[in-house]
Amino acid sequence: MHHAELVLILDFGSQYTQLIARRVRECGVYSEIHPYNTSFEKIKKINPDAIIFSGGPSSVYDPEAPLPDDRIFSLEKPILGICYGLQVIAYKFGGAVDRSAKREYGRAELTVKTPSPLLPENHEPVSVWMSHGDALQSLPEGFEVLAASPNSPICAIGNMENKIYGVQFHPEVVHTPRGKEILHNFLYNVAGCKGGWNAGSFIEQKIQNIQNEVGDERVILALSGGVDSSVAAVLLHKAIGDNLYCFHIDTGLMRKGESNEVVRRFSDHYKINLDFIDATDTFLSRLTGIEDPEQKRKIIGNTFIEIFEEEARKLGNIGYLAQGTLYPDVIESVSFKGPSHTIKTHHNVGGLPHRMNLKLIEPFRELFKDEVREVGKELGLPERLLKRHPFPGPGLAVRILGKITKKNIKLLQEADAIFIEELEKSGWYDKVWQAFTVLLPVRSVGVMGDQRTYEQVAAIRAVTSIDGMTADFAGLPLDLLGKISTRIINEVRGINRVVYDVSSKPPSTIEWE
């Protein structure tokens, strides 16, 4: 994809690397993450407007220390080193890193010593976030000290002539309130970027690309009704119109009324070719008696691919399969930490492209989730859809612990619909990352009227999270929990007890299975 401007972020293993990329993009400049050991040839070919070295856990003195190709410095590109990235620059230009310095983690006050195009020009100390044990002891050649903190007399350095800068703190995290301003200064004052990368320019460019690539060929897309597939459908439809064919497969494990809503929205409102396949019976008959979560996932995944393939074949000749792959999935699969866990299978319609000889088209493979939402907003998709919580590929199957029966699905759909409705009414839905109900394979005694009941237990779960990697249970108000519980027990026959899950991730996962 051709971008007017590109900032290359070399990843030295910091947990914040993706944040750097997001902040740079928020400043209106497109950025990409590549491993620290990306070849010099490749970097030359990318021809970035500027380069940022991320932080990382290593020390430059480790025999195994990750170091970039030295020739990067000969490209004469503006460079910003963050934390470990600063030490890489110092090491390269002969500065000394002192390992015995007092380690600094957490908040520190930065005092600007020398005016520069990088740091804010103010005389008050700037609050910054530190997280590294090594500090600079002596300046590398050709650099001057731009700022100091109580424990790091050398906290920011710059070679203004060659446009190489380093900071000992993390400008990309929210704990550095003026961090975005510092990145903005680097992009615009130091690197001379023009900006203008945003949802609107992305859509324009992408439509052009899709039209050029696809021509008159046909594209198929599995439309789940989630954020990614929905925005992809509208974007592709804008680009290629009736050459887009969407399938929505109702596995019988969707939320209450969900499949009908998808059909209504996309065929009726957007007039997109949409094939609705009700495969409830196939899925449920294959899941009969299955309790093991992994087995459930496998059966659902395989059945999905099988049905999708069968439907796709009916269309005759198709050139492309579209998928809603996002940038974090792409980074994960090329990251130098070794390929981390395989991309979630439901995003990824298995070996289908290979078997059917289809080319892949992934319009969002450069975007983060919040950017996909921005694109959706720009394309006019309803707010409610764009703010939807993530939903697992296997659907309610992994929220019914134990055996899956029609009765259990119905109980869970009803209870979950009440929970979500109450969250929306109270304004809590948008404050949490994910909220859902789980049906437990235990029965408990209750009283209804003068009769004892022996019925099922529902657990409700709501978590707050930034990216799903870690999560805390949401502190829903007790009166709201009470209201939800009362409604579920009164309105859903078969559930007589509701519990609230107060575990965090780690050690618990967000989903129960």
Rosetta blueprint (number, residue, H / E / L):
1 M L
2 H L
3 H L
4 A L
5 E L
6 L L
7 V E
8 L E
9 I E
10 L E
11 D E
12 F L
13 G L
14 S L
15 Q L
16 Y L
17 T H
18 Q H
19 L H
20 I H
21 A H
22 R H
23 R H
24 V H
25 R H
26 E H
27 C L
28 G L
29 V L
30 Y L
31 S E
32 E E
33 I E
34 H E
35 P E
36 Y L
37 N L
38 T L
39 S L
40 F H
41 E H
42 K H
43 I H
44 K H
45 K H
46 I H
47 N L
48 P L
49 D L
50 A E
51 I E
52 I E
53 F E
54 S L
55 G L
56 G L
57 P L
58 S L
59 S L
60 V L
61 Y L
62 D L
63 P L
64 E L
65 A L
66 P L
67 L L
68 P L
69 D L
70 D H
71 R H
72 I H
73 F H
74 S H
75 L H
76 E L
77 K L
78 P L
79 I E
80 L E
81 G E
82 I E
83 C L
84 Y H
85 G H
86 L H
87 Q H
88 V H
89 I H
90 A H
91 Y H
92 K H
93 F L
94 G L
95 G L
96 A E
97 V E
98 D E
99 R L
100 S L
101 A L
102 K L
103 R L
104 E E
105 Y E
106 G E
107 R E
108 A E
109 E E
110 L E
111 T E
112 V E
113 K L
114 T L
115 P L
116 S L
117 P L
118 L L
119 L L
120 P L
121 E L
122 N L
123 H L
124 E L
125 P L
126 V E
127 S E
128 V E
129 W E
130 M E
131 S E
132 H E
133 G L
134 D L
135 A E
136 L E
137 Q E
138 S E
139 L L
140 P L
141 E L
142 G L
143 F L
144 E E
145 V E
146 L E
147 A E
148 A E
149 S L
150 P L
151 N L
152 S L
153 P L
154 I L
155 C L
156 A E
157 I E
158 G E
159 N E
160 M L
161 E L
162 N L
163 K L
164 I E
165 Y E
166 G E
167 V E
168 Q L
169 F E
170 H L
171 P L
172 E L
173 V L
174 V L
175 H L
176 T L
177 P L
178 R L
179 G H
180 K H
181 E H
182 I H
183 L H
184 H H
185 N H
186 F H
187 L H
188 Y H
189 N H
190 V H
191 A L
192 G L
193 C L
194 K L
195 G L
196 G L
197 W L
198 N L
199 A H
200 G H
201 S H
202 F H
203 I H
204 E H
205 Q H
206 K H
207 I H
208 Q H
209 N H
210 I H
211 Q H
212 N H
213 E H
214 V H
215 G L
216 D L
217 E L
218 R L
219 V E
220 I E
221 L E
222 A E
223 L L
224 S L
225 G L
226 G L
227 V H
228 D H
229 S H
230 S H
231 V H
232 A H
233 A H
234 V H
235 L H
236 L H
237 H H
238 K H
239 A H
240 I H
241 G H
242 D H
243 N H
244 L E
245 Y E
246 C E
247 F E
248 H E
249 I E
250 D E
251 T L
252 G L
253 L L
254 M L
255 R L
256 K L
257 G L
258 E H
259 S H
260 N H
261 E H
262 V H
263 V H
264 R H
265 R H
266 F H
267 S H
268 D H
269 H H
270 Y L
271 K L
272 I L
273 N E
274 L E
275 D E
276 F E
277 I E
278 D E
279 A L
280 T H
281 D H
282 T H
283 F H
284 L H
285 S H
286 R H
287 L H
288 T L
289 G L
290 I L
291 E L
292 D L
293 P H
294 E H
295 Q H
296 K H
297 R H
298 K H
299 I H
300 I H
301 G H
302 N H
303 T H
304 F H
305 I H
306 E H
307 I H
308 F H
309 E H
310 E H
311 E H
312 A H
313 R H
314 K H
315 L L
316 G L
317 N L
318 I L
319 G L
320 Y E
321 L E
322 A E
323 Q L
324 G L
325 T L
326 L L
327 Y H
328 P H
329 D H
330 V H
331 I H
332 E H
333 S H
334 V H
335 S L
336 F L
337 K L
338 G L
339 P L
340 S L
341 H L
342 T L
343 I L
344 K L
345 T H
346 H H
347 H H
348 N L
349 V L
350 G L
351 G L
352 L H
353 P H
354 H H
355 R H
356 M H
357 N L
358 L L
359 K E
360 L E
361 I E
362 E L
363 P L
364 F L
365 R L
366 E L
367 L L
368 F L
369 K H
370 D H
371 E H
372 V H
373 R H
374 E H
375 V H
376 G H
377 K H
378 E H
379 L L
380 G L
381 L L
382 P L
383 E H
384 R H
385 L H
386 L H
387 K L
388 R L
389 H L
390 P L
391 F L
392 P L
393 G L
394 P L
395 G H
396 L H
397 A H
398 V H
399 R H
400 I E
401 L L
402 G L
403 K L
404 I L
405 T L
406 K H
407 K H
408 N H
409 I H
410 K H
411 L H
412 L H
413 Q H
414 E H
415 A H
416 D H
417 A H
418 I H
419 F H
420 I H
421 E H
422 E H
423 L H
424 E H
425 K H
426 S H
427 G L
428 W L
429 Y H
430 D H
431 K H
432 V L
433 W L
434 Q E
435 A E
436 F E
437 T E
438 V E
439 L E
440 L E
441 P E
442 V E
443 R E
444 S E
445 V E
446 G E
447 V E
448 M E
449 G L
450 D L
451 Q E
452 R E
453 T E
454 Y E
455 E E
456 Q E
457 V E
458 A E
459 A E
460 I E
461 R E
462 A E
463 V E
464 T E
465 S L
466 I L
467 D L
468 G L
469 M L
470 T L
471 A E
472 D E
473 F E
474 A L
475 G L
476 L L
477 P L
478 L H
479 D H
480 L H
481 L H
482 G H
483 K H
484 I H
485 S H
486 T H
487 R H
488 I H
489 I H
490 N H
491 E H
492 V L
493 R L
494 G L
495 I E
496 N E
497 R E
498 V E
499 V E
500 Y E
501 D L
502 V L
503 S L
504 S L
505 K E
506 P L
507 P L
508 S L
509 T L
510 I L
511 E L
512 W L
513 E L
